[in-house]
Amino acid sequence: MRTCAYKVVVEPDEGGWHAFCPALRAHGAVTQGATEAEAYAAINEVVQMVIDELRAEGKPTSGRRR
């Protein structure tokens, strides 16, 4: 199994925090949280779900190889 790294952005938003993964944003890797930690945890889950879906469909993932 290979490991890839993805950049995520977590930033304050009205009443909470907004998080997204630029490389996977077009695939829906966007979420939010009440706190910065919640948003970070949520985006990590979303990125994993998107990667799992892309792999299941046989599509390439665009992360940086580690």
C-alpha positions in Angstrom: 0.0 0.0 0.0 1.3 3.5 -0.8 0.9 6.5 1.4 0.1 9.9 0.0 0.0 13.4 1.6 -2.7 15.9 0.9 -2.7 19.6 1.8 -5.7 20.7 3.7 -6.8 24.2 4.6 -8.6 25.0 7.8 -9.7 28.6 8.3 -12.2 30.5 10.5 -15.6 31.1 9.1 -18.8 32.7 10.4 -19.5 30.9 13.6 -17.1 28.1 13.1 -14.3 26.7 10.9 -14.2 25.8 7.2 -11.9 23.1 5.9 -11.1 21.8 2.4 -8.5 19.8 0.5 -7.5 21.8 -2.7 -6.5 18.8 -4.7 -9.8 17.0 -4.0 -12.2 20.0 -3.8 -13.8 19.1 -7.1 -14.6 15.7 -5.6 -16.4 17.2 -2.6 -13.5 17.4 -0.1 -15.1 20.3 1.8 -16.5 20.4 5.4 -16.8 22.4 8.5 -16.6 22.2 12.3 -17.5 24.2 15.4 -13.9 24.3 16.4 -10.6 24.2 14.5 -9.9 20.7 15.8 -13.4 19.5 14.7 -12.9 20.9 11.2 -9.5 19.3 10.9 -10.8 15.9 12.1 -13.8 16.2 9.7 -11.6 17.0 6.6 -9.4 14.1 7.4 -12.4 11.8 7.3 -13.7 13.4 4.1 -10.4 13.1 2.3 -10.2 9.4 3.3 -13.7 8.8 2.0 -13.0 10.6 -1.3 -9.8 8.6 -1.8 -11.6 5.3 -1.1 -14.3 6.2 -3.6 -11.7 7.2 -6.3 -9.8 4.0 -5.8 -12.9 1.9 -5.9 -13.8 3.5 -9.2 -10.3 2.9 -10.5 -9.6 6.6 -10.9 -6.2 8.1 -10.1 -5.6 10.0 -6.8 -3.6 13.2 -6.9 -1.7 13.2 -3.7 2.1 13.6 -3.1 3.7 10.2 -2.7 5.5 9.6 0.6 
